[in-house]
Each structure stands twice: as structure tokens, then as C-alpha cells.
Amino acid sequence: MSTPIPRPGQHLPGPPQTVDPAQIHAEVDQLLAGLDGVGPADFGDADLPGQARVLERAHEVLVQALATVDKI
């Protein structure tokens, strides 16, 4: 008789969460839509701190999705 191997995050409290890939894609696409049309030639006039905030938020969305999947 073998002992079951615990899954990552199984020890964390609360009900298991689910991830909807379409929702993640939509949220990240919406965040990145504001960055379209920005290229290397635009950096002189670009709002780099604003762009950095948008990219950081998109990163947070992806990290949270990965953490949720890891917990399942």
C-alpha cells in the first residue's frame, strides 16, 4: 500500500480555486492594449513609469494565475 503524494499548495487553507484561461488572456490583453504602438523610437516621449505599471500589473495577473494552478 502506498501513501498518496500531496499536490503543491494542497496544504493551504481555503477551497481550491480555478483558473479560466480565457479570462486570463482577456485581462492581460486588455492591459497590454494600452501599450500597442509603442516602439523604440517612441521612448523619448513615452510614459515609461506608466508603461512599467501596466506591465507590472500584467505580470501580477500571470503570477496569480500560476500560483492558483500550482495550488490545484
Backbone torsions as a table, in degrees:
resi	resn	phi	psi	omega
1	MET	NA	130.8	-178.5
2	SER	-108.1	151.9	177.9
3	THR	-86.2	133.1	179.3
4	PRO	-65.2	144.8	178.9
5	ILE	-86.6	126.3	-179.8
6	PRO	-66.9	145.5	178.1
7	ARG	-86.5	151.9	179.0
8	PRO	-56.7	132.9	177.4
9	GLY	81.4	-3.2	-177.0
10	GLN	-62.9	-26.3	-178.0
11	HIS	-79.9	-10.4	-177.3
12	LEU	-75.5	144.6	-178.0
13	PRO	-70.8	160.2	175.4
14	GLY	96.8	162.4	179.8
15	PRO	-70.5	152.2	178.3
16	PRO	-64.3	139.2	179.2
17	GLN	-95.7	160.1	175.9
18	THR	-118.1	160.1	-179.9
19	VAL	-123.5	128.9	175.9
20	ASP	-100.5	106.6	-177.8
21	PRO	-55.7	-36.7	179.6
22	ALA	-63.8	-38.2	178.8
23	GLN	-67.0	-41.5	178.9
24	ILE	-63.4	-46.0	178.0
25	HIS	-58.3	-45.9	-177.9
26	ALA	-63.1	-42.9	-178.2
27	GLU	-66.6	-44.1	179.1
28	VAL	-68.2	-42.2	177.8
29	ASP	-59.5	-40.9	179.3
30	GLN	-63.9	-42.2	179.1
31	LEU	-64.9	-43.8	-176.0
32	LEU	-76.9	-17.0	179.8
33	ALA	-59.1	-32.4	179.0
34	GLY	-71.2	-13.9	-179.0
35	LEU	-96.3	-8.2	-178.5
36	ASP	-58.7	145.0	177.7
37	GLY	84.1	1.9	179.2
38	VAL	-96.6	121.5	180.0
39	GLY	-128.0	-180.0	-178.1
40	PRO	-57.0	-33.6	-178.8
41	ALA	-70.8	-19.9	-176.9
42	ASP	-88.9	-5.8	-173.4
43	PHE	-63.5	-24.5	179.2
44	GLY	-64.0	-35.3	-178.2
45	ASP	-105.1	-2.6	-173.5
46	ALA	-74.2	153.1	175.1
47	ASP	-89.8	79.8	-175.4
48	LEU	-60.0	-42.2	177.4
49	PRO	-62.1	-37.8	178.1
50	GLY	-66.3	-42.0	178.2
51	GLN	-65.1	-38.8	178.6
52	ALA	-62.7	-39.6	178.0
53	ARG	-63.4	-42.3	179.3
54	VAL	-63.4	-45.9	179.6
55	LEU	-65.0	-37.3	178.1
56	GLU	-64.6	-41.3	179.0
57	ARG	-65.1	-42.3	177.3
58	ALA	-61.8	-39.7	177.2
59	HIS	-62.0	-43.8	179.5
60	GLU	-61.3	-40.2	178.7
61	VAL	-61.1	-45.7	-179.0
62	LEU	-67.7	-41.0	178.8
63	VAL	-63.7	-42.0	179.3
64	GLN	-63.6	-40.5	178.4
65	ALA	-63.3	-42.7	178.8
66	LEU	-65.3	-39.9	178.7
67	ALA	-64.3	-38.1	178.7
68	THR	-66.6	-44.0	179.2
69	VAL	-63.5	-39.2	179.4
70	ASP	-64.1	-30.5	-177.5
71	LYS	-78.2	-24.2	-176.4
72	ILE	-69.1	NA	NA
